[in-house]
Amino acid sequence: LLSAIVVLLIKSSAKIRQFLAILKVMLPEKFEADARKSNAPIAVIHETSEGICMFTDIWKYSTIAEEMNLQALRQMMAGYFETLKEHIAMHDGEVIGAQGDEVHAIWRVQPGNHLQQKMRACLACHDIIKVVERFHQADKERPHLVTRVGLHFGEMSLRLVEASRSHAISATGDTVNVTKRIESGNN
């Protein structure tokens, strides 16, 4: 979805200026290195914007992972990530990272829709907790994945990097750090 939006925005310089006003993203180093090796043109868009940041992770994940065989763990986590991503997207969020047992998502906020986006992000958190319970009920043999969620609103530094048909997004700043601390404090 984001790639389609970027392509449409590139076709119109007015829309590019709007896009730049909302978006600034940090690029994972591996993506940038791979893009440079392919000699594909790279576009980097930076912006500082208000938004909502979310982190989720699984409490005591390392212990769970150590006790499972790798294939069963991979299968379980694929279903888990798909479930979380689906419910974040359903509420207008963008998953910008999923690594280990962690999901990182953002909601971009434009002037005039702060309340709507905050409500959507809160509903996504609520749904994630409920859907993880249903995820467990679907297969009682799976370990119980206690999902911690952190959510915070504020200014973020965003960076989008595009190369060929791929893109990478990341966010930095105090809002991101506080969100991670909120998530870590939820047990």
ROZAVO-976203 format. One line per field, with one value per atom (N, C-alpha, C): x, y, z; residue in one letter; residue number from 1. Coordinates in steps of 0.02 Angstrom, whole numbers, plus 50000, padded with zeros to 5 digits. Example, Ala and Ser with C-alpha at 12.3 -4.5 7.8 and 13.67 -1.06 7.14 Angstrom:
<vexmis>
xx c(50660/50615/50660/50642/50684/50645)
yy c(49716/49775/49835/49888/49947/50002)
zz c(50390/50390/50390/50354/50357/50394)
rest c(A/A/A/S/S/S)
nr c(1/1/1/2/2/2)
</vexmis>
This chain:
<vexmis>
xx c(50041/50000/50044/50095/50139/50176/50197/50232/50186/50123/50076/50066/50062/50055/50115/50175/50236/50239/50221/50221/50173/50113/50065/50091/50123/50149/50206/50247/50304/50281/50222/50196/50173/50167/50142/50186/50219/50264/50226/50164/50124/50111/50096/50083/50148/50204/50268/50280/50266/50274/50229/50167/50123/50152/50176/50205/50265/50308/50366/50347/50291/50269/50249/50231/50210/50263/50309/50349/50424/50455/50528/50545/50587/50597/50672/50691/50760/50766/50817/50827/50869/50846/50890/50952/51010/51074/51079/51053/51058/51020/50961/50922/50961/50990/51028/51088/51124/51181/51160/51106/51081/51060/51027/51005/51064/51115/51175/51211/51213/51245/51208/51143/51104/51107/51139/51144/51076/51025/50959/50958/50920/50916/50884/50911/50886/50858/50797/50765/50758/50780/50774/50733/50681/50636/50639/50653/50658/50603/50576/50528/50519/50501/50482/50407/50372/50300/50273/50215/50181/50149/50150/50119/50114/50090/50080/50126/50161/50208/50184/50191/50172/50229/50242/50286/50247/50256/50231/50288/50287/50333/50303/50333/50308/50350/50316/50350/50380/50444/50481/50486/50492/50495/50556/50614/50675/50665/50632/50619/50574/50522/50476/50513/50553/50589/50639/50673/50722/50691/50628/50594/50558/50559/50523/50573/50552/50594/50586/50637/50640/50582/50563/50508/50442/50428/50366/50365/50423/50429/50417/50448/50440/50367/50334/50263/50219/50231/50191/50201/50263/50277/50251/50252/50224/50149/50113/50041/50030/50071/50066/50077/50132/50146/50091/50067/50014/49952/49935/49877/49885/49944/49955/49955/49990/49994/49925/49884/49817/49776/49780/49739/49767/49832/49861/49839/49844/49824/49749/49709/49637/49619/49664/49652/49697/49718/49757/49830/49855/49925/49970/50034/50083/50136/50143/50196/50260/50308/50371/50429/50415/50466/50437/50465/50448/50512/50536/50600/50599/50624/50622/50550/50529/50460/50427/50458/50436/50403/50350/50320/50322/50342/50345/50298/50251/50203/50196/50173/50160/50093/50064/50006/50028/50027/50044/49984/49996/49942/49949/49895/49893/49851/49864/49824/49749/49713/49641/49617/49663/49639/49675/49701/49735/49690/49630/49585/49567/49552/49534/49591/49652/49709/49725/49718/49730/49680/49617/49566/49582/49603/49619/49677/49728/49785/49765/49723/49699/49656/49614/49573/49617/49671/49717/49748/49768/49796/49745/49685/49631/49620/49615/49604/49662/49723/49781/49777/49759/49754/49699/49642/49587/49605/49637/49652/49707/49753/49804/49771/49720/49683/49650/49619/49588/49641/49700/49756/49774/49774/49789/49734/49672/49615/49612/49638/49637/49683/49734/49780/49806/49776/49794/49864/49893/49960/50015/49999/50048/50061/50122/50135/50094/50077/50039/50086/50070/50112/50083/50110/50087/50116/50073/50095/50092/50149/50152/50146/50110/50099/50117/50152/50166/50141/50111/50083/50097/50119/50134/50125/50105/50095/50147/50173/50220/50257/50308/50347/50396/50401/50447/50485/50545/50585/50577/50549/50536/50582/50597/50639/50614/50601/50580/50636/50657/50707/50675/50679/50651/50707/50708/50754/50717/50714/50679/50607/50588/50520/50515/50568/50569/50573/50552/50559/50569/50597/50606/50587/50556/50534/50559/50580/50593/50581/50575/50561/50609/50629/50672/50646/50674/50657/50632/50619/50598/50532/50486/50421/50432/50478/50493/50524/50572/50604/50555/50512/50463/50414/50394/50348/50379/50442/50477/50480/50492/50494/50425/50373/50304/50291/50307/50296/50335/50399/50440/50415/50380/50354/50290/50258/50195/50209/50195/50205/50140)
yy c(49941/50000/50063/50062/50120/50130/50076/50081/50113/50093/50121/50195/50214/50285/50324/50297/50332/50341/50290/50295/50350/50351/50403/50473/50479/50544/50568/50523/50542/50574/50554/50580/50653/50678/50746/50782/50836/50871/50903/50924/50951/50898/50838/50784/50763/50768/50753/50800/50864/50912/50894/50873/50850/50789/50743/50682/50698/50743/50762/50795/50829/50863/50813/50752/50702/50650/50638/50578/50591/50559/50557/50489/50452/50383/50367/50325/50300/50232/50223/50163/50111/50048/49995/49990/49983/49984/49930/49870/49816/49833/49863/49882/49932/49982/50032/49999/49955/49922/49880/49842/49801/49844/49900/49945/49974/49993/50022/49970/49907/49854/49842/49850/49837/49896/49950/50010/50040/50024/50052/50124/50168/50235/50233/50272/50273/50342/50343/50406/50403/50456/50460/50521/50511/50565/50571/50631/50645/50694/50684/50732/50720/50772/50766/50779/50736/50739/50715/50740/50711/50646/50599/50534/50492/50433/50385/50326/50305/50250/50193/50132/50072/50020/49989/49931/49875/49814/49755/49706/49667/49610/49557/49499/49442/49436/49438/49433/49363/49360/49297/49256/49291/49258/49211/49233/49192/49124/49121/49057/49013/49044/49007/48980/49023/49004/48947/48949/48898/48829/48827/48764/48734/48770/48746/48726/48680/48667/48725/48735/48795/48800/48744/48745/48764/48735/48751/48824/48849/48919/48965/48949/48989/48992/48935/48931/48972/48964/49000/49076/49097/49169/49199/49160/49185/49200/49155/49166/49224/49228/49282/49350/49357/49420/49439/49391/49404/49430/49400/49422/49493/49510/49578/49629/49613/49659/49673/49622/49630/49678/49672/49715/49785/49794/49861/49896/49862/49891/49906/49864/49874/49941/49964/50027/50083/50080/50133/50137/50088/50090/50060/50077/50051/50013/49949/49910/49929/49956/49976/49930/49883/49836/49777/49718/49658/49618/49610/49577/49538/49477/49435/49424/49451/49446/49514/49564/49633/49658/49697/49732/49806/49846/49919/49948/49989/50020/50094/50130/50202/50220/50274/50306/50378/50397/50467/50510/50568/50612/50677/50695/50758/50807/50872/50920/50907/50907/50898/50827/50778/50709/50676/50716/50689/50640/50662/50621/50556/50560/50500/50449/50473/50427/50399/50440/50415/50361/50371/50321/50256/50263/50204/50164/50200/50167/50131/50163/50131/50070/50075/50018/49961/49977/49925/49889/49926/49895/49848/49872/49832/49768/49776/49718/49668/49693/49649/49604/49632/49592/49539/49558/49511/49458/49477/49430/49381/49402/49357/49303/49321/49271/49220/49244/49198/49155/49184/49148/49088/49098/49043/48991/49014/48968/48923/48947/48909/48848/48851/48794/48793/48751/48747/48718/48688/48659/48712/48770/48824/48853/48878/48913/48978/48999/49061/49120/49163/49221/49284/49303/49364/49423/49461/49516/49582/49616/49681/49734/49788/49840/49908/49949/50018/50063/50120/50167/50238/50281/50350/50397/50458/50509/50564/50589/50645/50653/50693/50707/50649/50630/50577/50600/50576/50586/50524/50533/50477/50480/50423/50420/50363/50379/50330/50324/50263/50251/50205/50225/50186/50168/50106/50083/50032/50046/50002/49992/49930/49917/49905/49919/49907/49973/49971/50030/50008/50053/50039/50102/50093/50148/50136/50188/50183/50251/50250/50310/50315/50376/50388/50448/50457/50515/50496/50546/50536/50497/50511/50475/50400/50382/50311/50280/50315/50289/50280/50330/50325/50267/50259/50204/50137/50128/50065/50054/50107/50100/50083/50112/50097/50022/49999/49929/49883/49899/49858/49856/49909/49912/49873/49851/49814/49740/49714/49642/49608)
zz c(50000/50000/50000/50043/50047/49981/49949/49885/49832/49831/49783/49796/49859/49877/49854/49866/49846/49771/49733/49660/49637/49665/49647/49665/49722/49744/49700/49678/49636/49571/49547/49484/49491/49549/49558/49609/49588/49634/49692/49680/49735/49788/49765/49812/49847/49813/49845/49903/49894/49949/50008/49994/50047/50082/50043/50070/50115/50091/50131/50196/50196/50257/50311/50292/50342/50356/50311/50315/50320/50368/50373/50403/50369/50390/50394/50442/50446/50413/50376/50336/50372/50372/50397/50354/50385/50348/50295/50309/50260/50196/50203/50144/50101/50134/50096/50062/50096/50066/50006/50013/49957/49899/49912/49859/49821/49859/49826/49783/49806/49767/49701/49701/49640/49591/49610/49569/49552/49590/49580/49607/49575/49602/49672/49718/49786/49801/49827/49848/49924/49957/50030/50047/50085/50105/50181/50205/50277/50298/50356/50383/50458/50492/50562/50565/50600/50601/50668/50687/50744/50724/50769/50754/50816/50806/50860/50846/50898/50892/50935/50910/50947/50944/51001/51003/51037/51012/51047/51053/51105/51108/51154/51153/51191/51255/51311/51375/51382/51401/51410/51346/51290/51225/51219/51245/51239/51270/51327/51361/51318/51290/51246/51185/51153/51092/51106/51163/51179/51187/51207/51221/51160/51103/51043/50989/50945/50888/50839/50799/50756/50707/50677/50628/50661/50719/50755/50777/50799/50819/50759/50703/50642/50620/50621/50602/50649/50714/50763/50756/50748/50743/50678/50624/50561/50569/50601/50614/50662/50713/50763/50729/50691/50657/50608/50570/50522/50557/50613/50652/50676/50704/50729/50672/50618/50561/50533/50527/50500/50543/50608/50651/50657/50649/50647/50583/50527/50463/50462/50493/50495/50529/50572/50608/50583/50519/50486/50508/50544/50564/50510/50513/50466/50506/50493/50525/50490/50527/50497/50517/50561/50580/50618/50605/50642/50647/50708/50717/50782/50780/50840/50859/50916/50939/50941/50912/50917/50853/50861/50805/50820/50770/50777/50724/50746/50700/50715/50665/50673/50643/50667/50638/50625/50562/50545/50560/50588/50608/50569/50535/50498/50539/50531/50568/50558/50613/50609/50620/50619/50631/50690/50737/50796/50833/50849/50890/50854/50789/50751/50751/50738/50735/50804/50856/50924/50941/50922/50935/50897/50834/50794/50825/50848/50878/50943/50983/51045/51029/50979/50959/50933/50898/50874/50934/50986/51046/51078/51085/51114/51073/51008/50964/50966/50971/50974/51035/51092/51153/51144/51116/51105/51054/50999/50945/50966/51009/51034/51077/51114/51153/51106/51052/51004/50969/50957/50928/50972/51038/51085/51086/51084/51086/51024/50968/50906/50910/50952/50958/51030/51070/51142/51153/51101/51107/51105/51077/51072/51141/51152/51214/51217/51276/51285/51275/51227/51211/51243/51300/51334/51297/51264/51222/51260/51263/51295/51240/51255/51205/51236/51197/51217/51162/51182/51134/51159/51114/51135/51075/51089/51037/51045/50990/50992/50927/50928/50868/50855/50792/50771/50710/50705/50645/50603/50543/50498/50437/50409/50349/50305/50243/50193/50142/50128/50076/50026/49962/49907/49860/49839/49788/49745/49681/49635/49659/49675/49697/49772/49808/49880/49918/49980/50023/50095/50135/50206/50244/50301/50343/50414/50447/50519/50551/50616/50654/50712/50729/50787/50825/50884/50924/50993/51034/51102/51106/51061/51061/51052/51008/50996/51058/51088/51149/51207/51217/51271/51258/51196/51178/51196/51179/51194/51270/51308/51381/51409/51381/51403/51391/51331/51314/51361/51375/51418/51489/51511/51579/51589/51535/51540/51548/51606/51619/51636)
rest c(L/L/L/L/L/L/S/S/S/A/A/A/I/I/I/V/V/V/V/V/V/L/L/L/L/L/L/I/I/I/K/K/K/S/S/S/S/S/S/A/A/A/K/K/K/I/I/I/R/R/R/Q/Q/Q/F/F/F/L/L/L/A/A/A/I/I/I/L/L/L/K/K/K/V/V/V/M/M/M/L/L/L/P/P/P/E/E/E/K/K/K/F/F/F/E/E/E/A/A/A/D/D/D/A/A/A/R/R/R/K/K/K/S/S/S/N/N/N/A/A/A/P/P/P/I/I/I/A/A/A/V/V/V/I/I/I/H/H/H/E/E/E/T/T/T/S/S/S/E/E/E/G/G/G/I/I/I/C/C/C/M/M/M/F/F/F/T/T/T/D/D/D/I/I/I/W/W/W/K/K/K/Y/Y/Y/S/S/S/T/T/T/I/I/I/A/A/A/E/E/E/E/E/E/M/M/M/N/N/N/L/L/L/Q/Q/Q/A/A/A/L/L/L/R/R/R/Q/Q/Q/M/M/M/M/M/M/A/A/A/G/G/G/Y/Y/Y/F/F/F/E/E/E/T/T/T/L/L/L/K/K/K/E/E/E/H/H/H/I/I/I/A/A/A/M/M/M/H/H/H/D/D/D/G/G/G/E/E/E/V/V/V/I/I/I/G/G/G/A/A/A/Q/Q/Q/G/G/G/D/D/D/E/E/E/V/V/V/H/H/H/A/A/A/I/I/I/W/W/W/R/R/R/V/V/V/Q/Q/Q/P/P/P/G/G/G/N/N/N/H/H/H/L/L/L/Q/Q/Q/Q/Q/Q/K/K/K/M/M/M/R/R/R/A/A/A/C/C/C/L/L/L/A/A/A/C/C/C/H/H/H/D/D/D/I/I/I/I/I/I/K/K/K/V/V/V/V/V/V/E/E/E/R/R/R/F/F/F/H/H/H/Q/Q/Q/A/A/A/D/D/D/K/K/K/E/E/E/R/R/R/P/P/P/H/H/H/L/L/L/V/V/V/T/T/T/R/R/R/V/V/V/G/G/G/L/L/L/H/H/H/F/F/F/G/G/G/E/E/E/M/M/M/S/S/S/L/L/L/R/R/R/L/L/L/V/V/V/E/E/E/A/A/A/S/S/S/R/R/R/S/S/S/H/H/H/A/A/A/I/I/I/S/S/S/A/A/A/T/T/T/G/G/G/D/D/D/T/T/T/V/V/V/N/N/N/V/V/V/T/T/T/K/K/K/R/R/R/I/I/I/E/E/E/S/S/S/G/G/G/N/N/N/N/N/N)
nr c(1/1/1/2/2/2/3/3/3/4/4/4/5/5/5/6/6/6/7/7/7/8/8/8/9/9/9/10/10/10/11/11/11/12/12/12/13/13/13/14/14/14/15/15/15/16/16/16/17/17/17/18/18/18/19/19/19/20/20/20/21/21/21/22/22/22/23/23/23/24/24/24/25/25/25/26/26/26/27/27/27/28/28/28/29/29/29/30/30/30/31/31/31/32/32/32/33/33/33/34/34/34/35/35/35/36/36/36/37/37/37/38/38/38/39/39/39/40/40/40/41/41/41/42/42/42/43/43/43/44/44/44/45/45/45/46/46/46/47/47/47/48/48/48/49/49/49/50/50/50/51/51/51/52/52/52/53/53/53/54/54/54/55/55/55/56/56/56/57/57/57/58/58/58/59/59/59/60/60/60/61/61/61/62/62/62/63/63/63/64/64/64/65/65/65/66/66/66/67/67/67/68/68/68/69/69/69/70/70/70/71/71/71/72/72/72/73/73/73/74/74/74/75/75/75/76/76/76/77/77/77/78/78/78/79/79/79/80/80/80/81/81/81/82/82/82/83/83/83/84/84/84/85/85/85/86/86/86/87/87/87/88/88/88/89/89/89/90/90/90/91/91/91/92/92/92/93/93/93/94/94/94/95/95/95/96/96/96/97/97/97/98/98/98/99/99/99/100/100/100/101/101/101/102/102/102/103/103/103/104/104/104/105/105/105/106/106/106/107/107/107/108/108/108/109/109/109/110/110/110/111/111/111/112/112/112/113/113/113/114/114/114/115/115/115/116/116/116/117/117/117/118/118/118/119/119/119/120/120/120/121/121/121/122/122/122/123/123/123/124/124/124/125/125/125/126/126/126/127/127/127/128/128/128/129/129/129/130/130/130/131/131/131/132/132/132/133/133/133/134/134/134/135/135/135/136/136/136/137/137/137/138/138/138/139/139/139/140/140/140/141/141/141/142/142/142/143/143/143/144/144/144/145/145/145/146/146/146/147/147/147/148/148/148/149/149/149/150/150/150/151/151/151/152/152/152/153/153/153/154/154/154/155/155/155/156/156/156/157/157/157/158/158/158/159/159/159/160/160/160/161/161/161/162/162/162/163/163/163/164/164/164/165/165/165/166/166/166/167/167/167/168/168/168/169/169/169/170/170/170/171/171/171/172/172/172/173/173/173/174/174/174/175/175/175/176/176/176/177/177/177/178/178/178/179/179/179/180/180/180/181/181/181/182/182/182/183/183/183/184/184/184/185/185/185/186/186/186/187/187/187)
</vexmis>
